[in-house]
C-alpha cells in the first residue's frame, strides 16, 4: 500500500481544494490512488489534463486513477470513457468525506464510476477549511466559490456552480487561527471574489469583510485579496484601500479586454473607461498600488484596432503583472460559435501583449531601486514586497519573517536586496 498521489492543474482555488482532499483521503485511509484535480478554463487546459492522466496511468499501472475538478465537472462522460480512468467525481463530491470513505480499504458496496451531480443546485460552500495552505509565510483562505455571471468565453460557472459565500464569522475565526500559528499574511481567494456576500443575510460586500477582518484580527500584519472584478468594488473596499496599510497595495483585475465592443461581446459588465477610472482612483487613494490583470488576445471578431485598445489599456491603467490568455474556444460557450480569429494572429497578438507586460515589469523594477521595502520572506533567499514583487537576498533571512530592506538592483524579473 502507498499514500495517494495528487496532481493539481489550474487556479489557486484548485490547489487549495487539493489540500482539503489530501486531508479527507488521509482521514478515510485511502491508498494506492492517483487523483488528478483538473482545470477547464481553456481547451488547452483540458488537453493537458488528458495528457497528464495518460502519463500517470503509465507510471502507476496498479493504482486507481481518479479524475475531479472543473473539467471533470463540465464533461464527466468523456473522462469516464478514457481507458486510464477508474472514477470521475465532481467538484461538490470531492469535498465530501463520504466520497473518500468509499475509496478506503474494506469498503463494502458498489462505487459508481461517475459521481457528478448538478453543480447549479449547490447552495452552500463546502465546510473544508485548510489552516496554513501555502508557504510557511502566507496562507490562503477560500471565502467564496462559484459565479453568477455568464461571460460568453467562460465555462467556469458550469464547473463551479452559482456564487456562494463563507460567512464572515467563519472567515474571521479561521484567520485568527492562522495568525496564532504564526502566519504573517493571509490571502482571500474565490472564483468571483467581489460577489462575496450577495447570498448572505443583509447582503454584505467584500469591503465589509475586509474591514471586519482588519478590525477583529488586529495582530494580522498583512491581508491580501486575489483577483477581483473592478466594476463590483464597493465603497467599503475603496475605503480600506485608502485607510488600511495592512491591506496590501496589489490588486489583480479581471479586465479581459480594452475595447468596448469586444467587452460587450464577452458579456462583461464594465467598459474601457470604467477600468481606467477604477485604476486611477485606486492609485489616487494608494499611490504605491500596483495592478495585475487578465487579458485575452484574439477573442472572436477582434480586429487589429480593437486589439490595439488592449495594448493601450496596459498603459492607461498602469498595469504591471499581465496574465495573457490566447483565446481558444470552449465547446458549449457562446463565444465558440462566433467568427474566430486566425490562430497565427492570436499567437502574434498574445506575444505582443506579453512583450508589453515585460516592458511594464522592467519599468516597475527600475523604479524600486534605492527604495526601502517591507518584504515577507517565502524562503531564506526570496521574499515579496507589499506590491507582490519578488526580491532575492544575497544573505539568508528568516523564513516567514517580514524584513525591511534596501533594494539594490534587479535580476531578471526579481529585485535584489
Order of alpha helices (4+ residues) and beta strands (2+ residues): beta-alpha-beta-alpha-beta-alpha-alpha-beta-alpha-beta-beta-beta-alpha-beta-alpha-beta-alpha-beta-alpha-beta-alpha-alpha-beta-alpha-beta-alpha-beta-beta-beta-beta-beta-beta
